[in-house]
Amino acid sequence: MPHTSIAPASPADAERFRTDFVRFATELGVLRFGTFTTKAGRLSPYFFNAGLFDSGAAVARLAEFYAQALLASGVEFDMLYGPAYKGIPLVTATAMALATRGHDVPFAFNRKEAKDHGEGGALVGAPLQGRVVIIDDVITAGTSVRESMRMIEAARATPAAVLIALDRMERVGADDALSKHSAVQDVQQTHGCPVVSIASLDDILALIEQDGGGEFEQHREAVLAYRAKYGVA
């Protein structure tokens, strides 16, 4: 099976699509600034809710960013995999976006519960084979990634990369017992698999800096303070 890859984008082009994505997310209210309580109980100055990419046009544009980030990374891959549930529309739309760019690759996703009738099994779509890119929205505890890795390896395929929308670049754990690494770094070190993100906290800060006294500037200090407390290099 031939690998799909492309030469990485220039630094200028890479920076442009990353900040374009952050701006797109703010326009749709997917990325918001203020005071939010995270699942871990932290008070965060920003919140990213990928579930608000909730129209055909929004998902189509999101998929373009996923495709661009994956191709720009230079990762070689043969197919895509989306873990249920959020990964299902993401992997489907990204496969379509890649096809419009001349990269027609198979994709698959899993069921939460295996079927015992019809075609049966826990997998829907193409059989897992070759180098597989896992597509999700974010990595928090890494549970979804671990389950995906096990399924891919059980099929004797190889995890090629994990592709996500946003890397929050923050450590996990209680305030008095913070990990040394972020959830993304932990996935990379534990599984030896690169994590590719469309954008990261650095890109959110870049947008704030570019804003030049606009609506986002007022959140700059809060975001910097949050990164200083929880962030990783």
Buried (B, 14 or more C-beta within 10 A) or exposed (E): EEEBBBEEBEEEEBBEBBBBBBBBBBEBEBBBBEEBEEEBEBEBBBBBBBEBBEEEEBBBBBBBBBBBBBBBBEBBBBBBBBBBEBBBBBBBBBBBBBEEEEBEBBBBBBEEEEEEEEEEEEBBBBEBBBBBBBBBBBBBEBEBBEBBBEBBBEBEBBBBBBBBBBBBBBBBEEEEEBBEBBBBBBBBEEBEBBBBBBBBBBBBBBBBEEBEEEEBEEBBEBBBEBBEEBBBE
